[in-house]
């Protein structure tokens, strides 16, 4: 009888521990302190007299469909709207968009998650086109090509292209769920991208 009681208590203890451990991966909570550093390298290319519609309508594309990509998409949508943009999210890379466009690639995502200490090292590439055209450079920049050639044409409108790489390093100590941590670091990345985009488009306004 005593053996049965001990086995039941052991079984209940295992169940409780499993629920507690699983909650860090399923639920969304944060009681931790974070140290986050973001550095950006941005290049811009322009021709004629580009008319920047910022704030205005912008198409947003983020490669990937995992939770990290979805969280970045949500946070970037929020930050762009705070900046006054009307955001249209697209799931595909088109040859030409009908408005200015921002395309994102998560090029590096390293780190370790534990419920009490987590760190990450991210590189996020972004590409902006003021006209929605020349999207071909998105893939070329990702592969390391940085040569831009504009076609001379009297009917061609002025255009500005911006490429940038955001490096974000974070160290978080304290109780935090995996979802909350992802939402936190993608929110920081979204703020950095929006800030750099604003700075480099405002130069012409």
Secondary structure by P-SEA (a helix, b strand, c coil): caaaaaaaaaaaaaaaaaaaaaaaacbbbbcbbbbbbbbbbbbbbbccccccccccbbbbbbccccaaaaaaaaaaaaaaaaaccbbbbbccccccccccbbbbbccccccccccccccbbbbbbbbbbcccccccaaaaaaacccbbbbbbbcccccbbbbbbbbbbbbbbbccccaaaaaaaaaaaaaaaaaaaaaaaaaccc
